[in-house]
Amino acid sequence: MSSPERDYVLEHLDDLHRDLEAWVRIPSISADPAHAPDVAASAEWLADALRRTGFPTVEIWPTPGAPAVFAEWPSADADAPVALVYGHHDVQPVDPPELWVHPPFEPTRVDGPDGPELHGRGASDDKGVLVVHLLGLRAHLAATGRDTPAVTVKVLIEGEEESGSPHFPALLQDRRDRLDCDVVVVSDTGMAAPDVPSAVTAMRGLADAEITLRGPAVDLHSGSFGGAVPNPLHAMAQLLAALHDDQGRVTLPGFYDKVRPLGDRERELMSRVPFDEQAWLDGPAASRATYGEAGFSTLERTGARPTAEVNGMWGGYTGPGHKTIIPADAHAKITFRLVSDQRPEDVGPQLRAWVDAHTPEGIEAEVHTPPGGVSPCASDLDSPAMDALLRAIGQAFDTPAEDVLLTREGGSGPEADLVEALGAPLLFLGIGLPTDRIHSPNERVLLSMLPRGAEAAAHLWRELAALPRGGR
């Protein structure tokens, strides 16, 4: 099948490839202060690209950390809905660099099992997912013969998402008057598989914590004192082992009190997503077995159920050879993924009470939970805007809208901050894949997904324009 949008995208696909390769070359690692000039350069590159696309208003918004980019292209139609596109231009660190087959910031084309790929940090997350909007908007204008978009398009691309978006809520409040919109289009997600048109409908929240257990005032000789005084590392191992019960459920009292149960409709929708568990284990999971909360499928566990994960545990001596000690202290980092209607600020008190109840005599416990966290968020499956998104994706994949599958994203981002600040519903339009190795060495984007994403974006503006202002 063909369409004016598709024809334009395919005729100008080289523009999209050149833009993405140029952007990937900029090592915009927000977590590393040494790369602050590169993050700034990435914002400048995006601002220039938006101007080239035709946006009459493009601004770089400074924050106490990395800059964000804002752009606006008003529709000539006075009653046109307003859509805000959100994403991020910063990327993850590349460690360990020796595992990269090609240099991470030298975009390289590779023939993969699903077709040509572009390798490089940010090729998928999030530069590849975002860059489709540049060509998509041009395709929309060409296909409709308009000088302005059919909807007012605003763009807000932050520079600290991979560092936890520490300054994003304040930016939203400070710039609230510029960001008013009828719908937020999040382009920081993906689809289930290359041949499976799908849309994310929810993202989990996040809370993190660090636990310190202190025993003796100094490291002790294990021969003289072992078996006679508490060992903080033993206590930490026992503590963390008790974080889950034998059904894989988190044991913090009250942790599940606000969890919104998965309804029959949601479970049925998730069950439609094709999922080969063994292929998943052999491929992106790189694991020998599945694990998790009893009574739920792997897709439900990773997208729709809350979790607790031990991210790191350390203490004592870890150098070469032996150092026979009872360490003075032990440490662990933990993160919790949250689902509707959990709140990150509830986790800290729950964790402290649980640690207090499980700390043995002679051990002193300290629990640090940073303020903030990330709240979970979800789309309204019955909104007219969701219908518009499914139609747009369906047209790009030659699929009826009702056959576009609905998935959930297990990761977390600041989307809930957008909802809280702007009061607008969320749509998720992304073209990343579970096999893109985001946050890992050899990140890639499947090149065949880029024109699909650009075409879906082009259709989306036309579909949203048919909705009345405020018709959410």
PyMOL commands that set and color helices and strands:
alter all, ss='L'
color gray80, all
select helices_A, chain A and resi 4-11+13-24+33-53+97-99+127-144+161-163+168-174+176-178+222-225+232-241+264-271+277-282+298-303+344-358+384-396+401-403+415-422+449-465
alter helices_A, ss='H'
color red, helices_A
select strands_A, chain A and resi 57-61+68-73+82-88+108-112+115-119+152-158+183-186+198-203+205-214+220-221+307-315+325-326+329-338+364-368+377-378+405-409+426-428+444-446
alter strands_A, ss='S'
color yellow, strands_A
deselect
rebuild
show_as cartoon
